[in-house]
């Protein structure tokens, strides 16, 4: 059974994660067979797994992350929360 699901908030483990990602936090936005696409809170020099956030996405393995909080039940709910947060920030 997978440790993470789409919408989970995660943090990259300092002792395991890739150097540029260590201690970075983000949200799981996609899952494939053995990796999780994370949309990080900051520009980590990654790729654009989500076109809105160029430089903020990276694929990570399960053992590179810890769960911070299960925020969202599904990606649709995540999209709604993200939209409401953007209104709050005025973007």
Secondary structure, 3 states (H helix, E strand, C coil): CCCCCCCEEEEECCCCCCHHHCCCEEEEEEECCCEEEEEECCCCCCECCCCCCCCCEEEEEHHHEEEEEECCCCHHHHHHHHHHHHHHHCC
